[in-house]
Amino acid sequence: MINVEIPKRINKIVKNIWVYPKIIDPDFIHRKYLLKQIKVVSNTLEPNLNILDVGCGWMPYRDFFLAKCKNYIGIDIKELPGIDIKLIKNNKFPVKSDSIDICLSWQVLEHVENIPRFFNEIKRCLKGNGILYLTTHGFFRIHNPEDFWRWTDHGLVKLLELNGFSDIKVYASDNSISAAVSFLNNVFAILIPNKKGVNRIVFRILTSLLFLSTNCFGYFISILLDKIGVTKHKDNPSVYLVETKSDHSKCRHPKFP
């Protein structure tokens, strides 16, 4: 495991829920597996790269890639306090054409309304030997008013083919247990009344205990199935990782768990 010190400003603002998910987090398993996959990507890359983080938000995973990059550029549709973000305006990325070695996009594609334009801009920015890594949802609850899309592994391959990518590889980031536990935790959160005052404290205690129980059980079962070599539980994950690249990239082909 990589030990990474996250900037204090991010510690204070977002509490590192992506890098340090708590066992009482309803998406604990989902975030643990996603983090593991992103670390695999960061360990795969060679140094001295121009890296573009599309839909970067708070850039919670940036520090895993800093040792590998010459320039790390974060772009998004809105500014965030204390974060160096270049703004996307009129669907146009503020990045020069053919200037990026690696494009990263973590949990963004499901929020993109104009997908063809999104991919066209990524292709414009990437060098001829550039690589795109992105993660997006398979089976996951609706979690945002601008949460537009869900995919299967075959659907993601077809989507990228239709948008001009080749040599496409899709990996299950987690598994159906992670997806099921996330849905179950969300149901608990909906059914238990969330009120103010004392009732709110009771709500927090009850949901924390429920999330602790379901997360521990789900994570244990996931690890157990991985240990004994059962792969069927990976057929319906909550997150997929997509890798698409050309033959002459600066990246060794990674071996994902």
C-alpha positions as CSV (number, residue, x, y, z in Angstrom):
1,M,0.0,0.0,0.0
2,I,1.1,3.5,-0.8
3,N,1.4,6.0,2.0
4,V,0.4,9.4,0.7
5,E,0.1,12.6,2.8
6,I,-3.0,14.5,1.6
7,P,-2.8,18.3,1.7
8,K,-4.3,19.8,4.9
9,R,-6.7,22.0,2.9
10,I,-8.3,18.8,1.4
11,N,-8.3,17.1,4.8
12,K,-10.3,20.0,6.1
13,I,-12.7,20.5,3.2
14,V,-13.6,17.0,2.1
15,K,-12.3,14.8,4.9
16,N,-10.7,12.5,2.4
17,I,-13.8,10.3,2.0
18,W,-12.3,8.9,-1.3
19,V,-8.8,8.2,0.0
20,Y,-9.8,7.4,3.6
21,P,-13.3,6.0,3.6
22,K,-14.7,5.2,7.0
23,I,-16.2,1.8,7.9
24,I,-19.5,3.6,8.7
25,D,-19.5,5.2,5.2
26,P,-22.4,3.8,3.3
27,D,-20.1,3.5,0.2
28,F,-17.2,2.1,2.1
29,I,-16.6,-1.0,0.0
30,H,-17.2,0.9,-3.2
31,R,-14.6,3.5,-2.3
32,K,-12.1,1.0,-1.0
33,Y,-12.0,-0.9,-4.3
34,L,-12.0,2.2,-6.4
35,L,-9.0,3.5,-4.5
36,K,-7.2,0.2,-5.0
37,Q,-7.8,0.4,-8.8
38,I,-6.6,4.0,-9.0
39,K,-3.4,3.0,-7.1
40,V,-2.8,0.3,-9.7
41,V,-3.1,2.8,-12.5
42,S,-0.7,5.3,-10.7
43,N,1.9,2.5,-10.2
44,T,1.7,1.6,-13.9
45,L,2.7,4.9,-15.3
46,E,6.2,6.0,-16.2
47,P,7.6,9.4,-15.1
48,N,7.7,12.7,-16.8
49,L,4.1,12.8,-18.1
50,N,1.6,15.6,-18.8
51,I,-1.5,14.4,-17.0
52,L,-5.0,15.9,-17.4
53,D,-7.6,15.3,-14.7
54,V,-11.0,15.9,-16.3
55,G,-13.8,16.7,-13.9
56,C,-11.2,16.9,-11.2
57,G,-13.3,18.3,-8.3
58,W,-11.1,18.3,-5.2
59,M,-8.5,16.2,-6.9
60,P,-8.5,13.6,-4.1
61,Y,-6.3,11.2,-6.0
62,R,-3.8,13.7,-7.4
63,D,-1.0,12.9,-5.0
64,F,-0.7,9.3,-6.2
65,F,0.3,10.7,-9.6
66,L,2.6,13.6,-8.7
67,A,5.7,11.5,-8.8
68,K,4.9,10.4,-12.3
69,C,4.1,13.8,-13.9
70,K,5.8,16.8,-15.4
71,N,2.5,18.7,-15.3
72,Y,-0.7,17.9,-13.6
73,I,-3.7,19.9,-14.9
74,G,-7.1,19.7,-13.3
75,I,-10.1,21.0,-15.2
76,D,-13.8,21.2,-14.2
77,I,-17.0,23.2,-14.8
78,K,-16.8,25.1,-11.5
79,E,-14.2,26.6,-9.2
80,L,-13.5,25.2,-5.7
81,P,-11.8,27.2,-2.9
82,G,-8.0,26.5,-2.5
83,I,-7.9,24.2,-5.6
84,D,-6.0,25.2,-8.8
85,I,-8.7,24.4,-11.4
86,K,-8.9,25.5,-15.1
87,L,-12.5,26.0,-16.0
88,I,-14.3,24.2,-18.8
89,K,-16.4,26.7,-20.8
90,N,-18.8,26.0,-23.6
91,N,-17.8,22.3,-23.4
92,K,-14.2,23.3,-24.5
93,F,-11.3,22.1,-22.4
94,P,-8.8,24.8,-21.6
95,V,-5.9,22.7,-22.8
96,K,-3.7,22.7,-26.0
97,S,-4.3,20.1,-28.6
98,D,-1.9,17.1,-28.7
99,S,-0.3,18.1,-25.4
100,I,-1.5,15.4,-22.9
101,D,0.2,12.0,-22.3
102,I,-2.4,10.7,-19.8
103,C,-6.0,11.7,-19.4
104,L,-7.7,10.7,-16.1
105,S,-11.4,10.9,-15.4
106,W,-12.7,9.5,-12.1
107,Q,-16.5,9.0,-11.7
108,V,-17.3,11.8,-14.1
109,L,-18.8,10.1,-17.3
110,E,-22.1,9.4,-15.7
111,H,-22.6,13.1,-15.1
112,V,-21.7,14.2,-18.7
113,E,-24.7,15.4,-20.7
114,N,-22.9,15.7,-24.1
115,I,-20.8,12.6,-24.3
116,P,-19.6,12.9,-27.9
117,R,-18.3,16.4,-27.2
118,F,-16.7,15.2,-24.0
119,F,-14.8,12.4,-25.8
120,N,-13.9,14.6,-28.8
121,E,-12.2,17.1,-26.4
122,I,-10.3,14.3,-24.7
123,K,-9.1,13.0,-28.1
124,R,-8.1,16.5,-29.1
125,C,-6.0,17.0,-26.0
126,L,-4.3,13.6,-26.1
127,K,-1.0,13.1,-28.0
128,G,-1.0,10.4,-30.7
129,N,0.3,7.9,-28.2
130,G,-1.8,9.1,-25.3
131,I,-3.9,7.0,-22.9
132,L,-7.3,7.6,-21.3
133,Y,-8.2,6.0,-18.0
134,L,-11.7,6.6,-16.7
135,T,-14.0,5.1,-14.1
136,T,-17.8,5.2,-14.2
137,H,-20.8,3.4,-12.7
138,G,-22.2,0.1,-13.5
139,F,-24.8,-0.8,-10.8
140,F,-25.1,2.2,-8.5
141,R,-27.8,4.2,-7.0
142,I,-28.9,7.6,-8.3
143,H,-26.9,10.1,-6.3
144,N,-27.1,13.5,-8.0
145,P,-29.6,15.5,-10.1
146,E,-27.1,15.4,-12.9
147,D,-26.6,11.6,-12.7
148,F,-27.5,10.6,-16.3
149,W,-26.0,7.2,-17.2
150,R,-25.2,3.7,-16.2
151,W,-23.3,1.0,-18.3
152,T,-22.3,-2.6,-18.6
153,D,-18.8,-3.6,-19.7
154,H,-20.0,-4.4,-23.2
155,G,-21.9,-1.1,-23.3
156,L,-18.7,0.8,-22.4
157,V,-16.7,-0.9,-25.1
158,K,-19.4,0.0,-27.7
159,L,-19.7,3.6,-26.4
160,L,-15.9,4.2,-26.8
161,E,-15.8,2.5,-30.2
162,L,-18.6,4.8,-31.4
163,N,-16.7,7.8,-30.2
164,G,-13.5,6.9,-32.0
165,F,-11.4,5.0,-29.4
166,S,-9.7,1.6,-30.0
167,D,-7.8,-1.0,-28.0
168,I,-10.4,-0.7,-25.3
169,K,-10.2,-2.7,-22.1
170,V,-12.8,-2.6,-19.3
171,Y,-12.2,-3.9,-15.8
172,A,-14.6,-4.5,-12.9
173,S,-13.4,-2.2,-10.2
174,D,-15.3,-3.9,-7.4
175,N,-18.1,-6.5,-7.5
176,S,-21.8,-7.1,-7.1
177,I,-21.4,-7.4,-3.3
178,S,-20.2,-3.8,-3.2
179,A,-23.1,-2.7,-5.4
180,A,-25.6,-4.6,-3.2
181,V,-24.3,-3.3,0.1
182,S,-24.3,0.3,-1.2
183,F,-28.0,-0.1,-2.3
184,L,-28.9,-1.7,1.0
185,N,-27.2,1.0,3.1
186,N,-29.1,3.7,1.1
187,V,-32.4,1.9,1.8
188,F,-31.6,2.0,5.5
189,A,-30.8,5.7,5.3
190,I,-34.1,6.4,3.6
191,L,-36.3,4.3,6.0
192,I,-34.8,5.6,9.3
193,P,-36.3,9.0,10.1
194,N,-33.7,11.8,10.0
195,K,-34.9,14.5,12.3
196,K,-33.4,17.3,14.3
197,G,-32.1,17.4,17.9
198,V,-32.1,14.2,19.8
199,N,-33.7,12.2,17.0
200,R,-30.9,13.2,14.7
201,I,-28.4,11.8,17.1
202,V,-30.3,8.6,17.3
203,F,-30.5,8.5,13.5
204,R,-26.7,8.9,13.3
205,I,-26.1,6.1,15.8
206,L,-28.6,3.7,14.1
207,T,-27.3,4.3,10.6
208,S,-23.7,4.0,11.7
209,L,-24.3,0.7,13.4
210,L,-26.2,-0.6,10.4
211,F,-23.5,0.6,7.9
212,L,-20.8,-0.9,10.2
213,S,-22.6,-4.3,10.1
214,T,-23.3,-4.4,6.4
215,N,-19.9,-3.1,5.4
216,C,-18.0,-5.5,7.6
217,F,-20.0,-8.5,6.3
218,G,-19.8,-7.4,2.7
219,Y,-16.1,-6.7,2.7
220,F,-15.4,-10.0,4.5
221,I,-17.4,-11.9,1.9
222,S,-15.7,-10.0,-1.0
223,I,-12.2,-10.8,0.4
224,L,-13.1,-14.5,1.0
225,L,-14.4,-15.0,-2.5
226,D,-11.3,-13.4,-3.9
227,K,-9.1,-15.6,-1.8
228,I,-10.8,-18.8,-3.0
229,G,-10.8,-17.7,-6.6
230,V,-14.5,-17.2,-7.1
231,T,-15.0,-14.6,-9.9
232,K,-18.7,-14.7,-10.6
233,H,-19.4,-12.0,-8.0
234,K,-17.5,-9.5,-10.2
235,D,-20.1,-9.7,-13.0
236,N,-22.2,-6.8,-11.7
237,P,-19.9,-4.2,-10.2
238,S,-20.8,-0.7,-9.0
239,V,-17.8,0.7,-10.9
240,Y,-15.8,-0.1,-14.1
241,L,-12.4,1.1,-15.0
242,V,-11.8,1.8,-18.7
243,E,-8.4,1.9,-20.3
244,T,-7.9,2.9,-24.0
245,K,-4.5,3.5,-25.5
246,S,-2.4,3.3,-28.7
247,D,0.4,0.9,-29.4
248,H,3.3,3.4,-28.6
249,S,2.2,4.7,-25.2
250,K,4.3,5.5,-22.2
251,C,2.5,3.0,-20.1
252,R,3.1,-0.7,-19.4
253,H,-0.1,-2.7,-19.6
254,P,-1.3,-2.9,-16.0
255,K,-2.4,-6.1,-14.3
256,F,-5.6,-5.3,-12.4
257,P,-7.0,-7.4,-9.6
